[in-house]
Amino acid sequence: MRQLYLPMRVWDAPTRLFHWMIVVLLGTSWATVEYGYMEWHKLSGYTILTLLLFRLVWGFVGSDTARFSRFLRSPLAAMQHLLHMTKREHDREIGHNAAGGWMVLVLLSLLLAQVVTGLMSNDDISVEGPYARFVGKDWSDWATHVHSIVFTVIQITVVLHVLAVLAYFGLKGQNLVRPMITGKKRLPGNMRAPRMASPLLALVVLVVAAGVVTALVQFAP
């Protein structure tokens, strides 16, 4: 008997908005440095930090598919998944697959390292992060160096991420972009839909995250 596939909501709006806002803000952060709009660069960094704090909390209290406990599996599971990359098959993953979950963790870690070092960085001219003077010139220079290196690593990781999405589409026939836009996947009809958390809870978490970042910046030593 042929398996019946039906549309199922797998991604909540907060998770999808986080994903696409990070895409926009990464481009903004790069462009503002390239063209010398450093105040806008700092604002972009603060916004990224706010979103990261939101996503970290959402990874524990959010929808099923957003929770770290649901999509982070063992490295062995990720390797076994990658061994079947050339097998053309229907997407049966409700959320992130085993390899994709680790990619999410890597990207979140890199972005967090980027914004934290940015808070302590300086350009040796007139622009510095709110904690540059607090940590001292030597540590600030080190943070600036790391900030530059991490951004290069982020660029490489983003390219690998895009190539992986294209590989899933070309080799496996799976469109991973559409669900991150619409929130829905076509999955076997006998699969149980994931629980979606309240958008109001997401708003509260975001407001608290914004308040924490504002306090960090406004009351920096």
N, C-alpha and C positions, 0 to 999 in steps of 0.2 A: 504493500500500500504506500502511495506517495505521501511524503511528509507535507503537512499543511503549514505554510508560513504566514504569519499575520503581523501587522504593525504593532509594535510595543514601545511604550515610552521608557527609555533607558537613561536619558540624561536630563537633569533638571535645568531650569533656566539659569540659576546662579553659577553652576559649573560651566555651562556653555559661555556665559558672558565673561567669566573669569578667563577662559581659554582665549577668546578673541580679543579681549582687552589687553592681555599680555602681548599678543601679536602686535597690536597697534602701538603699545607703549614701548616695546623693544625697538620698533622702527623709529619712534619719536626720540628715544634716548640716543640712538645712533645719529640721527639727523641733527639734533640740537648740539651735539659735540662737534660734528663735522662743520657746522656753520656758525659755531661760537655762541649759541644762545644758552649760556650756562645756567641762568636762572630757571629757564624752562626745563633744562636737563635735570636740575635738582628737583623740580616739581614732578617731573615724570618719575624720578626715582622714588620719591615719597609715595606717589600713587601706587607704584609697583609694590613697595613694602606693605602698604595698606592691603592690597589684594592678596599678597602672600600670607599675611597674618590671617586674613579671612579664610584663605584656602586651607591653611594648616588646621584651623579650628573646624572648618567644614569637613575636613577629613576624619573627624571624630564624631561630630553631631549631625552631619548632613545626610543626604539621601544615601541609600544602600550603595549605589554605584560610585559615589564620591568618597566613600570611607576607605581609608588605607587598609583596614582589616579585611576588606572584601576584595581588593584587587592586588595587594602585594603578596605574591606567592614566593616559593623558594627559587633561588637561582637555577636549580636543576630543572624546575618546571618551565622556566623561561627558555633554557637551552633546548629542552625537548620540543617546545613550541616552535622555536626557530628552525628546527630540523625538518619541519613540515611546511616550510615557506613556499615550496614549489608545488604543493598539492592544491589543486583548484577545488574549493569546497565552499559551502554556505557558511556564513558567519554565525556561529552559535554562542558567541560570547555576549553576555548581557551587558557587561561594561568593558573595562580594559582587559585585554588578553594578558597572559603571564609576562610576556616580554614588554608590552606597552606599559604595564604597571611600574616596572623598574625605570623605564624611560621618564615617566612622570616624576618619580622620586629624584632622579638625577637632575632633571630640569629645575625642579623646585629648589633643590640644594644649591645649584649653581646660581640661580636668581637670588637666593637669600644671601649667598656669599658676596654677590655683586653689590647688592644694596647696602649691606653692612659695611663693606670696605669703602663704598661711596660716601658714607656718613663721616668717614675719617680722612678722606682724600683731600689733596690740594693740587693746584696747577702751578705753584711757585710764582704766581703773578698776583691775582686779585680774588680768585675764587677758591673757596674751601668748604668742606662739609662741616656741619654743625659741631662735630666732635673732633675736628682736626687739631685744634689748639689744646683740647683736653688731653689727648694721647701724646702730644709732643711731636716735634718735627720729624724725628727719626721714624717713629711708628707711623706717622702720617704719610711719609714718603714710601714706606713699605706697603701701606694700604693702597696707595695710588698705583704702585707697581702691580700688586695683586689684582686690583680693580681692572687694569688694562688686560692682564693675562686672562682673567676669568671671562671677560667679554669675548675674547677670541675663542675660548673654549665653548662659550654659549653659542656663538655663530656656527662653529663646527657641529655642535650637537643639534642645533636647529636644522642644519642641512641634512644630517643623518636622519632626523625625524621626518623631514619632508620626503626623503628618498625611501624611507620605510613605508610611508603612506602610499607612495606611488607603486612600490613593490607589491603591497597587498592588493592594490587595484589591478596591476598588470598580471601578477602571478597567480593570485588566489581569487581574483574577481570580486574582491570585497571593497566597498566604498566606505572608508572610515570618516570621510569629511561630512557627508550628508547627515549622519546621525548627530554630529556635533553642531550642526546648523538647525535641524528640525527637532532634535531630541528623540527621534524614533528610529528603530531598526525593525526589519522584518525577521522575526525569529519563530522557531517552532511553536505552534499553537498550544502545545502542552507545557510550555515553560511558564513559570510563575513570574509575574511582573515585579520589578524591584519596588521597594517602598520609597516614596518621594517625601522629602522633608518639607516643612512649611516655608513658603517664601518669606513670611513675616520673620521667622527665625533667622533666615539668611540676612535680612535687612538689619536685624538687631546685631548680629555678629559683625556685619560690615561697618555699622556705625561705631561699635566699640573699637574695632580695628583702626578706624580713622581717628578716633579719639586718642588711642595709644600713640599712633604715629605723630599726631599733632603735638601731644605732650612731649614726646622725645625730641622733637625739633624745636619747639618753642622754649622749653626749659632745659636746653642743653647747657652743660657747665661752661 
